[in-house]
Amino acid sequence: MRSVLLIEDDVFDTMTAQKSFERFNVPHQLLTAFNGEEALDMLLGRFGTPVIDPLPEVILLDLNMPRMNGVEFLEVLRSTPQLEHLPVFVTTTSNMDLDRAEAERLGVSGYILKPLDFASGGDLADSLSLLEKLLK
């Protein structure tokens, strides 16, 4: 089954994303990781964690998380040959130009302000781009 990896430390934001997937009948399994380190464990099968197979079609990434934040995760992801191609959409509360520029420098596919809701939001174009990718 196709999957999406949501890297998010806030339980409420995770539930909101799950409800949005259900509401729009997104045909993907939503996998979750609490921070960047946990996500890398899942993507690479580190420390006895089962590897996600096949790799997720899309990663939804929060920027502000404990242990390994979104930018640190992106730096590792983009420097890992078997993972560098994965599309990443940032989902964050940060509307700071510096955060957006850093995410874009690291090759994100979109930048969506929370909450993740395919029907509204200031970043509707990126939200719709994500939805279109998931429904293909």
N, CA, C and O atoms as a MOPAC input file, in Angstrom:
PM7 MOZYME 1SCF
protein

 N      0.83700 1    -1.19000 1     0.00000 1
 C      0.00000 1     0.00000 1     0.00000 1
 C      0.87500 1     1.24400 1     0.00000 1
 O      1.90400 1     1.28900 1     0.67500 1
 N      0.46500 1     2.24700 1    -0.75400 1
 C      1.18900 1     3.51700 1    -0.78400 1
 C      1.04200 1     4.20300 1     0.56800 1
 O      0.03700 1     4.04200 1     1.26000 1
 N      2.07000 1     4.97600 1     0.92800 1
 C      2.04100 1     5.60500 1     2.24300 1
 C      2.57300 1     7.03400 1     2.19200 1
 O      3.24300 1     7.45300 1     1.24800 1
 N      2.23800 1     7.75700 1     3.25800 1
 C      2.73500 1     9.10400 1     3.51700 1
 C      3.33300 1     9.05800 1     4.91400 1
 O      2.73600 1     8.49100 1     5.82900 1
 N      4.50300 1     9.64800 1     5.08000 1
 C      5.12300 1     9.73300 1     6.39400 1
 C      4.92100 1    11.14600 1     6.92900 1
 O      5.40100 1    12.11500 1     6.34100 1
 N      4.21200 1    11.25600 1     8.04100 1
 C      3.99500 1    12.52600 1     8.72800 1
 C      4.97100 1    12.60000 1     9.88600 1
 O      4.93100 1    11.76500 1    10.78900 1
 N      5.84900 1    13.59700 1     9.86500 1
 C      6.82200 1    13.78800 1    10.94000 1
 C      6.34700 1    14.99700 1    11.73600 1
 O      6.48300 1    16.13900 1    11.29700 1
 N      5.78700 1    14.72800 1    12.91300 1
 C      5.06000 1    15.74800 1    13.67100 1
 C      5.09500 1    15.40100 1    15.14600 1
 O      4.83000 1    14.26100 1    15.52700 1
 N      5.42200 1    16.38500 1    15.98100 1
 C      5.48600 1    16.13500 1    17.41900 1
 C      4.21900 1    16.53800 1    18.16700 1
 O      4.11000 1    16.27200 1    19.36400 1
 N      3.27100 1    17.16300 1    17.50400 1
 C      2.04700 1    17.61800 1    18.15000 1
 C      0.89700 1    16.65300 1    17.84400 1
 O      0.54200 1    16.45400 1    16.68200 1
 N      0.32700 1    16.06500 1    18.87500 1
 C     -0.73700 1    15.07700 1    18.69900 1
 C     -1.95800 1    15.69200 1    18.02500 1
 O     -2.58300 1    15.05000 1    17.18100 1
 N     -2.30800 1    16.92400 1    18.38500 1
 C     -3.46500 1    17.58300 1    17.77900 1
 C     -3.25500 1    17.76600 1    16.27400 1
 O     -4.16800 1    17.51300 1    15.48700 1
 N     -2.06900 1    18.20100 1    15.87300 1
 C     -1.78300 1    18.38100 1    14.44500 1
 C     -1.79200 1    17.04600 1    13.70000 1
 O     -2.20300 1    16.98100 1    12.54200 1
 N     -1.34000 1    15.98800 1    14.36400 1
 C     -1.38800 1    14.65700 1    13.75800 1
 C     -2.83300 1    14.23100 1    13.53200 1
 O     -3.17000 1    13.71300 1    12.46800 1
 N     -3.69300 1    14.44900 1    14.53400 1
 C     -5.10900 1    14.09200 1    14.39500 1
 C     -5.77900 1    14.91400 1    13.29900 1
 O     -6.61400 1    14.39200 1    12.56000 1
 N     -5.42500 1    16.19200 1    13.18300 1
 C     -5.98500 1    17.04800 1    12.13900 1
 C     -5.60600 1    16.52900 1    10.75800 1
 O     -6.44500 1    16.48600 1     9.85700 1
 N     -4.35800 1    16.13800 1    10.59000 1
 C     -3.90700 1    15.58700 1     9.30100 1
 C     -4.64500 1    14.28900 1     8.99700 1
 O     -5.07800 1    14.07200 1     7.86500 1
 N     -4.79200 1    13.42500 1     9.99900 1
 C     -5.50700 1    12.16000 1     9.79100 1
 C     -6.95200 1    12.41600 1     9.35200 1
 O     -7.45400 1    11.75800 1     8.44100 1
 N     -7.60500 1    13.36100 1     9.99500 1
 C     -8.99400 1    13.67800 1     9.64100 1
 C     -9.08200 1    14.25300 1     8.23300 1
 O    -10.02600 1    13.95400 1     7.50200 1
 N     -8.11200 1    15.07100 1     7.84700 1
 C     -8.10300 1    15.64500 1     6.50900 1
 C     -7.91100 1    14.54900 1     5.45600 1
 O     -8.54400 1    14.58700 1     4.40100 1
 N     -7.04800 1    13.58100 1     5.73600 1
 C     -6.86100 1    12.45900 1     4.81800 1
 C     -8.15700 1    11.67700 1     4.65800 1
 O     -8.53500 1    11.31300 1     3.54500 1
 N     -8.84000 1    11.42000 1     5.77500 1
 C    -10.11000 1    10.68200 1     5.73600 1
 C    -11.17400 1    11.46600 1     4.98600 1
 O    -11.90700 1    10.90700 1     4.16900 1
 N    -11.25900 1    12.76000 1     5.26200 1
 C    -12.28900 1    13.61200 1     4.65300 1
 C    -12.18200 1    13.63500 1     3.13400 1
 O    -13.19500 1    13.66800 1     2.43600 1
 N    -10.96100 1    13.61600 1     2.62800 1
 C    -10.74700 1    13.69100 1     1.18700 1
 C    -10.42900 1    12.33500 1     0.56600 1
 O    -10.00300 1    12.25500 1    -0.58600 1
 N    -10.64100 1    11.26500 1     1.34300 1
 C    -10.44200 1     9.90100 1     0.83900 1
 C     -9.08100 1     9.70900 1     0.17600 1
 O     -8.99300 1     9.14000 1    -0.91200 1
 N     -8.02600 1    10.18100 1     0.82900 1
 C     -6.67400 1    10.02500 1     0.30100 1
 C     -6.29500 1     8.54800 1     0.42700 1
 O     -6.29400 1     7.99900 1     1.52900 1
 N     -5.97100 1     7.89900 1    -0.70700 1
 C     -5.74200 1     6.44900 1    -0.70700 1
 C     -4.33300 1     6.05200 1    -0.26600 1
 O     -3.65000 1     5.31000 1    -0.97100 1
 N     -3.90600 1     6.53100 1     0.87100 1
 C     -2.57800 1     6.24200 1     1.39500 1
 C     -2.66600 1     5.91500 1     2.88300 1
 O     -3.52700 1     6.42600 1     3.59800 1
 N     -1.77000 1     5.06500 1     3.32300 1
 C     -1.62000 1     4.82900 1     4.74800 1
 C     -0.81000 1     5.98800 1     5.31700 1
 O      0.22400 1     6.35300 1     4.75700 1
 N     -1.26600 1     6.56800 1     6.41800 1
 C     -0.55100 1     7.66400 1     7.05600 1
 C      0.29400 1     7.09500 1     8.18700 1
 O     -0.23200 1     6.62400 1     9.19600 1
 N      1.61500 1     7.14400 1     8.00600 1
 C      2.55900 1     6.69200 1     9.02500 1
 C      3.05400 1     7.91400 1     9.77800 1
 O      3.15200 1     8.99200 1     9.19300 1
 N      3.36700 1     7.77500 1    11.05500 1
 C      3.77700 1     8.94200 1    11.83600 1
 C      5.08300 1     8.69000 1    12.58200 1
 O      5.36600 1     7.58400 1    13.04300 1
 N      5.86000 1     9.75600 1    12.68100 1
 C      7.07700 1     9.77900 1    13.48700 1
 C      7.03500 1    11.04600 1    14.33100 1
 O      6.51300 1    12.07000 1    13.88900 1
 N      7.58000 1    10.98200 1    15.53900 1
 C      7.52900 1    12.08800 1    16.49400 1
 C      8.59000 1    13.15200 1    16.24100 1
 O      8.41500 1    14.30500 1    16.63500 1
 N      9.69500 1    12.77800 1    15.58300 1
 C     10.77100 1    13.73200 1    15.28300 1
 C     11.61500 1    13.19600 1    14.13000 1
 O     11.37700 1    12.09300 1    13.63800 1
 N     12.59400 1    13.97700 1    13.70900 1
 C     13.42200 1    13.59800 1    12.57400 1
 C     14.22100 1    12.32700 1    12.79800 1
 O     14.38200 1    11.53600 1    11.86800 1
 N     14.72400 1    12.10900 1    14.00400 1
 C     15.49400 1    10.89500 1    14.28400 1
 C     14.62300 1     9.65700 1    14.15100 1
 O     15.03000 1     8.66600 1    13.54500 1
 N     13.42200 1     9.71600 1    14.71900 1
 C     12.50000 1     8.57400 1    14.61400 1
 C     12.14900 1     8.30900 1    13.15100 1
 O     12.05100 1     7.15400 1    12.73700 1
 N     11.96000 1     9.36400 1    12.37300 1
 C     11.63600 1     9.20900 1    10.94800 1
 C     12.79100 1     8.54400 1    10.20100 1
 O     12.56200 1     7.65800 1     9.37700 1
 N     14.02300 1     8.95800 1    10.47600 1
 C     15.18000 1     8.33400 1     9.82200 1
 C     15.30900 1     6.86700 1    10.21200 1
 O     15.68300 1     6.03300 1     9.38800 1
 N     14.99900 1     6.54900 1    11.47300 1
 C     15.00400 1     5.14500 1    11.89200 1
 C     14.02400 1     4.34700 1    11.03200 1
 O     14.34100 1     3.23800 1    10.60000 1
 N     12.84500 1     4.90000 1    10.78300 1
 C     11.82000 1     4.21800 1     9.99000 1
 C     12.21400 1     4.12100 1     8.51400 1
 O     11.95500 1     3.10800 1     7.86500 1
 N     12.83400 1     5.16700 1     7.99400 1
 C     13.20900 1     5.19300 1     6.57600 1
 C     14.42000 1     4.31400 1     6.26900 1
 O     14.54100 1     3.77100 1     5.17100 1
 N     15.31600 1     4.18000 1     7.25200 1
 C     16.55900 1     3.43900 1     7.03100 1
 C     16.59500 1     2.09900 1     7.75600 1
 O     17.52800 1     1.32100 1     7.55900 1
 N     15.60000 1     1.81600 1     8.58700 1
 C     15.58600 1     0.57000 1     9.34000 1
 C     16.66600 1     0.52400 1    10.40100 1
 O     17.27500 1    -0.52200 1    10.62700 1
 N     16.90600 1     1.64900 1    11.05100 1
 C     17.95700 1     1.72200 1    12.07200 1
 C     17.45900 1     1.24400 1    13.43000 1
 O     16.26600 1     1.30600 1    13.72700 1
 N     18.39300 1     0.76700 1    14.24800 1
 C     18.15100 1     0.42000 1    15.64500 1
 C     16.97700 1    -0.54700 1    15.82100 1
 O     16.20500 1    -0.43500 1    16.77300 1
 N     16.85700 1    -1.48100 1    14.90200 1
 C     15.81900 1    -2.49000 1    15.01200 1
 C     14.43500 1    -2.05500 1    14.57400 1
 O     13.48300 1    -2.82900 1    14.66700 1
 N     14.31200 1    -0.82300 1    14.09700 1
 C     13.02800 1    -0.33100 1    13.60400 1
 C     12.78700 1    -0.89500 1    12.20900 1
 O     13.66100 1    -0.80100 1    11.34700 1
 N     11.61300 1    -1.48200 1    11.97600 1
 C     11.34300 1    -1.99400 1    10.62200 1
 C     11.34900 1    -0.85600 1     9.59900 1
 O     10.79400 1     0.21600 1     9.84000 1
 N     11.98100 1    -1.10700 1     8.46500 1
 C     12.05100 1    -0.10100 1     7.41000 1
 C     10.69400 1     0.01600 1     6.71300 1
 O      9.99200 1    -0.97900 1     6.53700 1
 N     10.33900 1     1.22200 1     6.32400 1
 C      9.11800 1     1.43900 1     5.54800 1
 C      9.39300 1     0.92300 1     4.14000 1
 O     10.28400 1     1.41900 1     3.45000 1
 N      8.62700 1    -0.06900 1     3.72300 1
 C      8.83200 1    -0.66700 1     2.40600 1
 C      7.48100 1    -0.93500 1     1.75900 1
 O      6.70000 1    -1.73100 1     2.28000 1
 N      7.19300 1    -0.29400 1     0.65000 1
 C      8.06300 1     0.64400 1    -0.06900 1
 C      8.16000 1     1.97600 1     0.66500 1
 O      7.37300 1     2.27500 1     1.56200 1
 N      9.14300 1     2.76200 1     0.25800 1
 C      9.32100 1     4.08400 1     0.86100 1
 C      8.06100 1     4.91200 1     0.67200 1
 O      7.30800 1     4.69000 1    -0.27600 1
 N      7.82600 1     5.86600 1     1.56600 1
 C      6.62600 1     6.69600 1     1.41600 1
 C      6.65600 1     7.50900 1     0.13100 1
 O      7.71500 1     7.91000 1    -0.35400 1
 N      5.48500 1     7.73600 1    -0.39500 1
 C      5.36900 1     8.52400 1    -1.62000 1
 C      5.65200 1     9.99900 1    -1.35500 1
 O      6.17400 1    10.70800 1    -2.21500 1
 N      5.30000 1    10.44800 1    -0.15100 1
 C      5.46900 1    11.84700 1     0.24500 1
 C      5.79100 1    11.88200 1     1.73400 1
 O      5.33700 1    11.03200 1     2.50000 1
 N      6.58100 1    12.87700 1     2.13300 1
 C      6.84200 1    13.14300 1     3.54600 1
 C      6.23000 1    14.49600 1     3.87900 1
 O      6.44600 1    15.47700 1     3.16700 1
 N      5.46600 1    14.54200 1     4.96600 1
 C      4.94500 1    15.78900 1     5.52100 1
 C      5.78600 1    16.08700 1     6.75200 1
 O      5.86700 1    15.26100 1     7.66100 1
 N      6.40900 1    17.25300 1     6.79100 1
 C      7.44600 1    17.53000 1     7.78300 1
 C      7.17900 1    18.81600 1     8.55500 1
 O      7.05800 1    19.89400 1     7.97400 1
 N      7.08900 1    18.68100 1     9.88200 1
 C      7.05700 1    19.84100 1    10.76500 1
 C      8.48700 1    20.36600 1    10.88700 1
 O      9.43700 1    19.58700 1    10.82000 1
 N      8.64900 1    21.66300 1    11.06400 1
 C      9.99300 1    22.21100 1    11.22500 1
 C     10.45500 1    22.23000 1    12.67100 1
 O     11.62100 1    21.94700 1    12.94900 1
 N      9.56500 1    22.55700 1    13.59300 1
 C      9.93600 1    22.73600 1    14.99600 1
 C      9.58200 1    21.49800 1    15.80800 1
 O      8.43400 1    21.30100 1    16.20800 1
 N     10.61500 1    20.65300 1    16.04600 1
 C     10.42900 1    19.41000 1    16.78700 1
 C     11.61500 1    19.20200 1    17.72000 1
 O     12.68400 1    19.77700 1    17.51500 1
 N     11.42100 1    18.37700 1    18.74500 1
 C     12.54100 1    18.06000 1    19.64300 1
 C     13.51900 1    17.09600 1    18.97900 1
 O     13.20200 1    16.47500 1    17.96400 1
 N     14.69600 1    16.98100 1    19.55500 1
 C     15.77000 1    16.05500 1    19.17100 1
 C     16.37300 1    16.34800 1    17.80900 1
 O     17.56300 1    16.65200 1    17.72900 1
 N     15.59900 1    16.26900 1    16.73900 1
 C     16.08100 1    16.60800 1    15.39800 1
 C     14.96400 1    17.35900 1    14.69800 1
 O     13.91200 1    16.79500 1    14.40000 1
 N     15.20200 1    18.64100 1    14.43800 1
 C     14.14300 1    19.45700 1    13.83000 1
 C     14.04600 1    19.19300 1    12.32400 1
 O     14.81000 1    18.40800 1    11.76200 1
 N     13.09900 1    19.86200 1    11.69700 1
 C     12.83200 1    19.62800 1    10.28500 1
 C     13.98800 1    19.96500 1     9.36800 1
 O     14.25500 1    19.22300 1     8.42300 1
 N     14.68000 1    21.06000 1     9.62000 1
 C     15.80600 1    21.44600 1     8.76800 1
 C     16.93300 1    20.42100 1     8.89900 1
 O     17.52500 1    20.02100 1     7.89700 1
 N     17.22800 1    19.99800 1    10.12000 1
 C     18.26000 1    18.97500 1    10.32400 1
 C     17.87400 1    17.67600 1     9.61300 1
 O     18.71700 1    17.02800 1     8.99300 1
 N     16.60500 1    17.30300 1     9.70700 1
 C     16.12800 1    16.10600 1     9.01200 1
 C     16.31800 1    16.24300 1     7.49700 1
 O     16.81100 1    15.32400 1     6.84300 1
 N     15.92600 1    17.39100 1     6.95000 1
 C     16.06700 1    17.61600 1     5.50800 1
 C     17.51600 1    17.53200 1     5.05700 1
 O     17.80200 1    16.99700 1     3.98600 1
 N     18.43500 1    18.05700 1     5.86700 1
 C     19.85000 1    18.00800 1     5.50600 1
 C     20.32700 1    16.55700 1     5.40300 1
 O     21.06300 1    16.21000 1     4.47900 1
 N     19.90900 1    15.71000 1     6.34600 1
 C     20.28900 1    14.29600 1     6.29400 1
 C     19.59700 1    13.60300 1     5.12200 1
 O     20.22700 1    12.84700 1     4.38300 1
 N     18.30900 1    13.86100 1     4.95400 1
 C     17.54400 1    13.23500 1     3.87600 1
 C     18.16600 1    13.53200 1     2.51700 1
 O     18.34600 1    12.62500 1     1.70400 1
 N     18.49300 1    14.79100 1     2.26700 1
 C     19.03400 1    15.19900 1     0.96600 1
 C     20.46100 1    14.70600 1     0.73900 1
 O     20.94100 1    14.70500 1    -0.39400 1
 N     21.14300 1    14.28800 1     1.80600 1
 C     22.50700 1    13.77100 1     1.64300 1
 C     22.55600 1    12.24100 1     1.69700 1
 O     23.63800 1    11.65500 1     1.71400 1
 N     21.39300 1    11.59900 1     1.72400 1
 C     21.31000 1    10.13900 1     1.75600 1
 C     20.81300 1     9.65800 1     0.39700 1
 O     19.64500 1     9.85700 1     0.06400 1
 N     21.68700 1     9.02400 1    -0.39900 1
 C     21.33100 1     8.69400 1    -1.78100 1
 C     20.00400 1     7.95900 1    -1.96200 1
 O     19.26000 1     8.27600 1    -2.89000 1
 N     19.68700 1     6.98800 1    -1.10600 1
 C     18.44600 1     6.22600 1    -1.30100 1
 C     17.20000 1     6.99100 1    -0.86900 1
 O     16.08400 1     6.52300 1    -1.09200 1
 N     17.37500 1     8.17700 1    -0.24500 1
 C     16.22700 1     8.96500 1     0.23100 1
 C     16.12500 1    10.35300 1    -0.39700 1
 O     15.08400 1    11.00200 1    -0.29100 1
 N     17.18100 1    10.81200 1    -1.04300 1
 C     17.25400 1    12.19700 1    -1.50500 1
 C     16.14700 1    12.59300 1    -2.47400 1
 O     15.83300 1    13.77600 1    -2.60000 1
 N     15.55700 1    11.62700 1    -3.15500 1
 C     14.52800 1    11.90000 1    -4.16600 1
 C     13.12500 1    12.08900 1    -3.57300 1
 O     12.22600 1    12.55700 1    -4.27100 1
 N     12.92600 1    11.73800 1    -2.31300 1
 C     11.58400 1    11.76700 1    -1.73100 1
 C     11.02700 1    13.19100 1    -1.66600 1
 O     11.70200 1    14.09500 1    -1.17400 1
 N      9.80600 1    13.39500 1    -2.15600 1
 C      9.19800 1    14.71900 1    -2.06400 1
 C      8.79100 1    15.03100 1    -0.62500 1
 O      8.23300 1    14.18700 1     0.07600 1
 N      9.08000 1    16.25500 1    -0.20400 1
 C      8.78400 1    16.69200 1     1.16500 1
 C      7.94700 1    17.95900 1     1.09800 1
 O      8.29300 1    18.91600 1     0.40600 1
 N      6.84200 1    17.94600 1     1.83100 1
 C      6.03200 1    19.13700 1     2.02200 1
 C      6.17100 1    19.53600 1     3.48100 1
 O      5.86900 1    18.74500 1     4.37400 1
 N      6.62700 1    20.75800 1     3.72900 1
 C      6.73500 1    21.26000 1     5.09000 1
 C      5.34300 1    21.66800 1     5.55100 1
 O      4.61800 1    22.35600 1     4.83200 1
 N      4.97400 1    21.24000 1     6.75700 1
 C      3.73800 1    21.68900 1     7.40100 1
 C      4.15900 1    22.30700 1     8.72400 1
 O      4.67300 1    21.60800 1     9.59800 1
 N      3.95000 1    23.60200 1     8.88000 1
 C      4.50500 1    24.29400 1    10.03700 1
 C      3.64400 1    25.48100 1    10.44300 1
 O      2.80400 1    25.95200 1     9.67600 1
 N      3.86700 1    25.95100 1    11.65400 1
 C      3.22200 1    27.18100 1    12.10900 1
 C      4.09500 1    28.39100 1    11.78700 1
 O      3.65700 1    29.52900 1    11.95300 1
 N      5.31800 1    28.16000 1    11.33100 1
 C      6.24900 1    29.25100 1    11.06300 1
 C      5.99600 1    29.88100 1     9.70000 1
 O      6.07300 1    29.22000 1     8.66400 1
 N      5.69800 1    31.15600 1     9.72900 1
 C      5.52300 1    31.91700 1     8.49800 1
 C      6.72400 1    32.84700 1     8.27800 1
 O      6.63200 1    33.83000 1     7.54300 1
 N      7.84100 1    32.52300 1     8.92300 1
 C      9.04300 1    33.35000 1     8.81100 1
 C      9.71300 1    33.12500 1     7.45500 1
 O      9.87700 1    31.98500 1     7.02000 1
 N     10.09400 1    34.20500 1     6.79600 1
 C     10.74500 1    34.11800 1     5.49600 1
 C     12.02500 1    33.27600 1     5.55500 1
 O     12.33600 1    32.54700 1     4.61300 1
 N     12.75900 1    33.38000 1     6.65700 1
 C     14.01000 1    32.64200 1     6.80700 1
 C     13.75000 1    31.12400 1     6.80900 1
 O     14.47700 1    30.36800 1     6.16400 1
 N     12.71900 1    30.68600 1     7.53200 1
 C     12.38100 1    29.25200 1     7.55100 1
 C     11.96100 1    28.77400 1     6.17300 1
 O     12.37200 1    27.70300 1     5.72800 1
 N     11.14400 1    29.56700 1     5.50100 1
 C     10.67500 1    29.19600 1     4.16100 1
 C     11.85500 1    29.11700 1     3.18400 1
 O     11.93600 1    28.18600 1     2.38300 1
 N     12.75900 1    30.08200 1     3.25100 1
 C     13.92100 1    30.10200 1     2.35000 1
 C     14.82500 1    28.89800 1     2.60700 1
 O     15.33000 1    28.29000 1     1.66300 1
 N     15.03100 1    28.55300 1     3.87000 1
 C     15.87200 1    27.40300 1     4.20500 1
 C     15.23500 1    26.10900 1     3.70600 1
 O     15.92900 1    25.24300 1     3.17300 1
 N     13.92900 1    25.97300 1     3.87100 1
 C     13.22200 1    24.78400 1     3.37900 1
 C     13.31700 1    24.69600 1     1.85700 1
 O     13.54400 1    23.61700 1     1.30900 1
 N     13.14600 1    25.80700 1     1.18700 1
 C     13.23900 1    25.81500 1    -0.27700 1
 C     14.65300 1    25.47900 1    -0.74600 1
 O     14.83100 1    24.78500 1    -1.74700 1
 N     15.65300 1    25.97200 1    -0.02400 1
 C     17.05100 1    25.66400 1    -0.35500 1
 C     17.29800 1    24.15900 1    -0.28500 1
 O     18.11100 1    23.61600 1    -1.03300 1
 N     16.59200 1    23.50200 1     0.61600 1
 C     16.75300 1    22.06100 1     0.79700 1
 C     15.78200 1    21.24600 1    -0.06500 1
 O     15.62000 1    20.04400 1     0.14500 1
 N     15.14500 1    21.89900 1    -1.02500 1
 C     14.38800 1    21.20300 1    -2.05500 1
 C     13.02500 1    20.67800 1    -1.66300 1
 O     12.63800 1    19.59200 1    -2.09300 1
 N     12.27700 1    21.43400 1    -0.84500 1
 C     10.93500 1    20.97100 1    -0.51500 1
 C      9.99400 1    21.18700 1    -1.69800 1
 O     10.21500 1    22.05900 1    -2.53800 1
 N      8.94900 1    20.38000 1    -1.74300 1
 C      7.95600 1    20.48100 1    -2.81700 1
 C      6.87500 1    21.50100 1    -2.51200 1
 O      6.18000 1    21.96000 1    -3.41900 1
 N      6.72800 1    21.86200 1    -1.24200 1
 C      5.72000 1    22.83400 1    -0.84800 1
 C      5.88600 1    23.21200 1     0.60400 1
 O      6.56300 1    22.52600 1     1.36900 1
 N      5.25000 1    24.32900 1     0.97800 1
 C      5.35500 1    24.88900 1     2.33000 1
 C      3.94200 1    25.24900 1     2.75300 1
 O      3.35700 1    26.20100 1     2.23800 1
 N      3.39400 1    24.48400 1     3.69600 1
 C      1.99100 1    24.62000 1     4.07100 1
 C      1.89300 1    25.02800 1     5.53500 1
 O      2.44300 1    24.36100 1     6.41100 1
 N      1.18700 1    26.13100 1     5.79300 1
 C      0.97900 1    26.54600 1     7.17300 1
 C     -0.10500 1    25.69100 1     7.80500 1
 O     -1.11900 1    25.38700 1     7.17800 1
 N      0.12300 1    25.30600 1     9.05500 1
 C     -0.83400 1    24.48100 1     9.78900 1
 C     -2.07700 1    25.28200 1    10.13600 1
 O     -2.04400 1    26.51100 1    10.20600 1
 N     -3.16400 1    24.57100 1    10.35100 1
 C     -3.30900 1    23.13000 1    10.29900 1
 C     -3.39500 1    22.64500 1     8.85200 1
 O     -3.81900 1    23.38200 1     7.96200 1
 N     -2.98300 1    21.39100 1     8.63100 1
 C     -3.06600 1    20.78500 1     7.30500 1
 C     -4.52900 1    20.53200 1     6.99400 1
 O     -5.16500 1    19.66000 1     7.58500 1
 N     -5.04300 1    21.29900 1     6.07000 1
 C     -6.44400 1    21.16500 1     5.67000 1
 C     -6.48200 1    21.44000 1     4.17800 1
 O     -6.19000 1    22.55200 1     3.73800 1
 N     -6.83900 1    20.43400 1     3.40400 1
 C     -6.81600 1    20.56500 1     1.95200 1
 C     -7.84500 1    21.57000 1     1.44000 1
 O     -7.77400 1    21.98200 1     0.28200 1
 N     -8.79000 1    21.96900 1     2.26900 1
 C     -9.88000 1    22.81800 1     1.80500 1
 C     -9.65700 1    24.30500 1     2.06200 1
 O    -10.38500 1    25.13300 1     1.51400 1
 N     -8.68200 1    24.65900 1     2.86800 1
 C     -8.48600 1    26.08200 1     3.18200 1
 C     -7.03600 1    26.32800 1     3.53800 1
 O     -6.20700 1    25.41900 1     3.50200 1
 N     -6.74800 1    27.55400 1     3.88000 1
 C     -5.40000 1    27.88600 1     4.31900 1
 C     -4.72600 1    28.86200 1     3.37800 1
 O     -5.07400 1    28.96600 1     2.20200 1
 N     -3.75500 1    29.57500 1     3.92400 1
 C     -3.03700 1    30.57600 1     3.16200 1
 C     -2.15800 1    29.99000 1     2.07700 1
 O     -1.79700 1    30.68300 1     1.12500 1
 N     -1.81200 1    28.72500 1     2.21000 1
 C     -0.95500 1    28.06500 1     1.23700 1
 C     -1.76700 1    27.05400 1     0.43400 1
 O     -1.35900 1    25.90600 1     0.25600 1
 N     -2.91300 1    27.49800 1    -0.04000 1
 C     -3.83700 1    26.61800 1    -0.73500 1
 C     -3.19700 1    25.98000 1    -1.96000 1
 O     -3.45900 1    24.81000 1    -2.24200 1
 N     -2.37400 1    26.70600 1    -2.68800 1
 C     -1.74400 1    26.13900 1    -3.88400 1
 C     -0.86100 1    24.95400 1    -3.51400 1
 O     -0.91000 1    23.91900 1    -4.17900 1
 N     -0.05700 1    25.08900 1    -2.46700 1
 C      0.79300 1    23.97400 1    -2.04000 1
 C     -0.04900 1    22.83800 1    -1.47500 1
 O      0.27300 1    21.66900 1    -1.68700 1
 N     -1.12400 1    23.16600 1    -0.75800 1
 C     -2.01600 1    22.12400 1    -0.23000 1
 C     -2.65700 1    21.34400 1    -1.36900 1
 O     -2.74200 1    20.11700 1    -1.31600 1
 N     -3.10000 1    22.04300 1    -2.38300 1
 C     -3.73100 1    21.38500 1    -3.52700 1
 C     -2.71300 1    20.58500 1    -4.33400 1
 O     -3.04400 1    19.53200 1    -4.87800 1
 N     -1.48100 1    21.07700 1    -4.41400 1
 C     -0.42100 1    20.35100 1    -5.08900 1
 C     -0.15800 1    19.01900 1    -4.36500 1
 O      0.02900 1    17.98100 1    -5.00000 1
 N     -0.14700 1    19.07100 1    -3.05300 1
 C      0.02900 1    17.85800 1    -2.26300 1
 C     -1.13300 1    16.90800 1    -2.48900 1
 O     -0.92400 1    15.72000 1    -2.73600 1
 N     -2.34400 1    17.41300 1    -2.40900 1
 C     -3.52500 1    16.57700 1    -2.59700 1
 C     -3.50800 1    15.94100 1    -3.98700 1
 O     -3.81600 1    14.75700 1    -4.12800 1
 N     -3.15200 1    16.71300 1    -5.01300 1
 C     -3.10500 1    16.18700 1    -6.37000 1
 C     -2.08600 1    15.04100 1    -6.46700 1
 O     -2.35400 1    14.02000 1    -7.09900 1
 N     -0.93400 1    15.21500 1    -5.84700 1
 C      0.11200 1    14.18400 1    -5.86400 1
 C     -0.39400 1    12.91200 1    -5.18900 1
 O     -0.11000 1    11.80800 1    -5.65400 1
 N     -1.13400 1    13.06000 1    -4.10500 1
 C     -1.59500 1    11.90300 1    -3.35800 1
 C     -2.75300 1    11.17600 1    -4.04000 1
 O     -2.93900 1     9.97800 1    -3.82600 1
 N     -3.52000 1    11.87500 1    -4.84700 1
 C     -4.66800 1    11.25700 1    -5.47400 1
 C     -4.36300 1    10.65100 1    -6.83700 1
 O     -5.23300 1    10.01600 1    -7.43500 1
 N     -3.14900 1    10.83300 1    -7.33800 1
 C     -2.76300 1    10.26000 1    -8.63700 1
 C     -2.70200 1     8.75100 1    -8.55800 1
 O     -2.39500 1     8.09200 1    -9.55100 1

